[in-house]
Amino acid sequence: MGLLGTLTETPKASTESPNRGGGTAESEGAYWCHDCDERLLDLDVTGEDPPSCPDCGDEMTFERSPGSTGCAC
């Protein structure tokens, strides 16, 4: 990537908008197991109910509300 490409991509990466670039899907957050430090992106989860942690089996919690900005971490 040249200087011009870097200059045009930098503002996209530095914004607090959840729409950062040309991704194909819109993530609204991630599910976390705080005991195991396990994370599952919401796009990787099927169904309406929170998933179970793959390590311990406990129900995971959702860590970002729709429409919020910034990182889910």
Secondary structure, DSSP 8 states (H G I E B T S, - for coil): --HHHHHHHHHHHHS--S--SS-SS----EEEETTTTEEEEGGG--SSS--B-TTT--B-EE---TT--S---
